[in-house]
Amino acid sequence: MRIDDLLCPERIGLRLAVSTREGLIEELSALLIAGESGLDRQTVLRALLEREHLGSTGIGHGVALPHGRLKGLPRSIGAFASLAQGMDYHAIDHKPVTMAFALLVPDDAAEEHLLILSRLAGIFRNHDTRQELLAAQTTEEICQHFARAENDAARGLHVHTDSHG
């Protein structure tokens, strides 16, 4: 599954004004349920917070990857948000988070879950991609940047990646 297939414009938030990790996860929960019948915000929020309580999903370079598994979810879905300003997220590199990609996968999709997280980490390791995502003015641009990043990854291009992950 391609990362850009997990997203749709309705599940993208640009320049969200949030100041806490919990506030960001609440916003991402609302985005994740957009266009998804049968999902309720509290269930999604609980799934993301349960994982977050195990340890911060701030992976560094200004990126958070909150994620969780949900029983009965028919397929994996994602939501992306850029933030109006960086915020403390207890990230691994102690730097403010400026964007987040939330991922929900079916409860029985452990292998797919790890594969998607790995691919997301690879995409967000690319400095140019992070800058493009932060500069995007529309949800369509965000979708295009993820599609390009996926295509580059498929071709084995890792231009301008940061040396540490």
N, C-alpha and C positions, 0 to 999 in steps of 0.2 A: 504494500500500500504506500502510495506517495503522500508526503506531508501536505502538499497542496490539495490533495483529495479530502483531507480531514477538515479543511476550512471552507467557509463560504462567507461572502461579505457581511451577512447578518451576525456572524460570530467573530467580528473584528471590532475592536474599540480603539479609537485614536485619541491620544493625548488625554487619557483619563486623569481626573484630579482625585487621586487617592493618596493617603499618607501613611496607611498601616498595611501590614501584610494581610491581616484579616479582611480589611476593606478591599484590597485588590482581589483576594480570593472570592469575596462576595460578588464583585463585579464580573469576574471571570465565570462564576457559576451562572449568573444571569445570561451572559453571552452564550455559554455552552447549551442552554436549553432553547435558544432561538431556533425555531423551525423544527424542533425535535418533539414530536408528540409523545406523551407518556413519560416525559422526564419532568421532575419537579425540582425547583431550585434548592430546597432544603436538603433533599437527598444528594444532589450533586455537591452542594456545599459541604455536607458531612463527609462525603467520600474524599474530597480534596483536603479537608482539614485533618482527617484521620491520618493521611500520609504525611502531611506537613508536621504533625506533632511528633513523628518519628525523627525528624530532622529537617532543617531548611532545604528547600529545593532550589535555592539560589545557587546557580552553577558557576557564577563568575561572569566577568565581562559585561555586567549590567543586565544579566538575563536570569529570570526565574522560570522553572519548568514544573509548576504544580501539576500533579497527576494522581489518578486513582483508578480503581476498578469498580465496576458497578454491575451487580447481578441483574440479568434481564436486558442489558443494553445490547441491541442487535448488531452494532458495528462501532468501531472506534471513531471518535469525533474530537475535534480540537477547537480552541478559541485563542485568539491572539490579541494582546493589548499593548499599546505603547503608552507611556505615562507622561503627563504634563511636566513633571519634574522627578528626578531620581529620589528614591526612598530607601530607608534601611529595611533590609529583608533578611538580615543575618546570613548573607551570602558567604560562600566559601572563601572568597577573596576580600571580604569585608567592604566591598564597594557598593554604592547605591544601585538599586535595580531600576532600569529605565524601560524595560519591556518584559512581557511574560507570555508564555505559550502554555495554556492549560490543556491537558490531555485526559480523556476518559476512554477506557477500554472495557470490553466485556470481561466479566469476572473470570472466565475460563481462558483468557487470551494472554497468558503470562509471557509466552515467547514473543508474540506480536508487540506487547507492551514494551519489553526491553529493546526490541529492534527499533521501534519508533523513537523511544527516548535516545537511543544511540544516534540515530539519524538527525534528530533535532539538535543534539549536542554538537554534531559535526557541522551542521548549518550555522549554528550560532557561534562556532569557533572562528568563523570567517569575519574578519574585521569589516570588510567592504559590505557584506550582507547586513551586518548589524547597523551600519551607518545608513544604508538604503532604507531599511525598515523604520528607523527613527525619523528619517526625512520624509517618508511617504505622506502624501496629503489626502489620499483616498484609500478606501478599503480594497478597491480594484488593484491599486499599486501594490498593496501588501500581498495580495494573491499572486500577482505577477512576479514579485521578488522571490516568493517561496517556490514558484514554478521554475524560475531561472536557477535558483540554488539547487533544487532537486536535479535539474538537467545537468548542471555543472558536476554535481556529485556522481551522477550516473556515468559521466564521461571521465571521471577520475581527476577533475580539476580541483585543486585546493589552493587557489591563488590567494595570497594575503591572509593566510590563516595565522592565528597567534601561535607562538611556539609552545605555549603551555596551556593546558586545557581546562 
